């Protein structure tokens, strides 16, 4: 007798099926039924996100209990939908199994793979942050407390310090100032015609590595990418954790129906508050070069990581702090990262 976890069987739309058989790995003339079937199996494995295997059960005596430890091997990032558990009992000749399935819906999240990173400190000055770090837990602007002083005509009522007024008998107000601290942007390029690709998966893994290694005790990190819409997730100083950012990255999908301008507009909107940017690109063209030049015009320190099949794919790109990461040498290339400073 054996026990196995049942993963929900994935479903595909007709558009997804057409995308599967349009893979670029072989010529059209070789796209036989066996090739299409192989691509179909790979697509199913990607959507299942994990593999399970049957666990043999020892014989049980009546009215007894036993503990079974199952195994699930993650294969792709994302949500694994567990649907049920099944008990398999073979017939005396081991020809077939009698199956008893018990519905037990559960799910687990497979986080992106991460790489080891060297110590990288982007230069950049502290910037004034409208709303301060308290914007996550309060409504309206919040500033850093400085001191108490006597009330002056025209001071807003919301700044009155009621406890001090009760003690002194005279109106007292709080003096505050805007907070200044470091805010870095982690810009992730998700624009590609295919729904799945190795280069996008590696880009997400690199973003996850920076999200975990980034020290957010005294700074903020904005993860910016485009999926169904433009997204910006912030971590650091009580606004979010690296674990939450990893959960976000686990669900990132390729953007196939929008142009790179959507991401450029989202970044430009936050330029005045940014101290530095880490850009992770999956290709290089005029639109991405335009974004880099725009950030340079604002004197924002940059670290640009460009993924490529080979180091020579794009030739010589004359952009400071741009590093090409070959797909077969990503870990080695990341450990060699250095920043040029003026």
C-alpha positions, 0 to 999 in steps of 0.5 A: 500500500502507498500514499501520494499527494495529488497536485491539481491538473493544470488547464490550458487555453487555446492561446496558451496551447498555440504558444506552446507549439510555437517554441523557437528551439527547432525548425518548423519542419521538425515539429512532429507530433512527438515534439508537440507532445514533448512541449506539452509535457514540459508545459504541464510540468511548469504549471504543476510547479512540483513533483511528488512520488508515492510513499510506501506504507507499512502494514497497519494493525487494527485501531492503530496510528502511524505517521507518514512523511511525504515528499514534494520536490519544487521544480518551478516558482509559484503556487503549488495547488495540492488537491487531495491525497490518494491511497493506492492498494495493489491487487495480488498480481500487482497489475493495477491499484485500487485507489481511494482519494480524499479531498484535502485542498492546500497550497504552498508557495515556491520562492524564486532561486537565489544567488550569492551576491558580493557586498554592493553599496550604491552611492547616493544621498538621502532624499526627502520622503513625502509621508515619511515611513509612517505612511504604512500605518497612518493617514496623511503626511507624517513627519519626524518629531523635533520639539514642542513650542508655544502655539502661534496664530495660524498653526494647524489644530492637528499639531496641537500637543494636547497633553502638554496643553493640559499640563501647562494651561497654554496651547502647545504645538509639535514641531516636525520636519520631513524625514530624509533617508535612502530609497533604492529602486530595483527595476525588473524587466519582464517584457518579452513575446514568450510567456516563459523563458530561461532568461526571464526566470534568471532575471527574477532569481537575480531580483530575488537575490537583491531583495534578500541581500538588501539591508532595509533597516535604514533604507527603502527598496522599491521593486518595480515591474510591469505585469497586467499593470505597473507594480511597485512594492516597497520594503524596509523601515516597517513598510514590508519585509524581504519575505513579502518581496520574495512572495511577490517575485514568485508570482511575476509573469512575462508582460506580452501586451505592453511596451517598455514605456509603461515601466519607464513612466512608472520609474520617472514618476518616482525619480525625485525620491530615488537615491539609486537604481538597480536595473535588471534587463533581459535585452538591450534596445533603444527603449532601455537605453533611453531609460538609463540615460534619463536616470543618468540625467538626474545623477542617480547612481546605477547598477545595470545587469544585462542578461545574455546568451553569451558575453559577446551577444551585444558587443561593446555597450558604452554605459557606465556600471553596465555588466553583462551576465551570460546565462551559463555564468550568472553566479560567477559574474555576480560575484565579480560585480564592481561599481565604478565611482566618480 
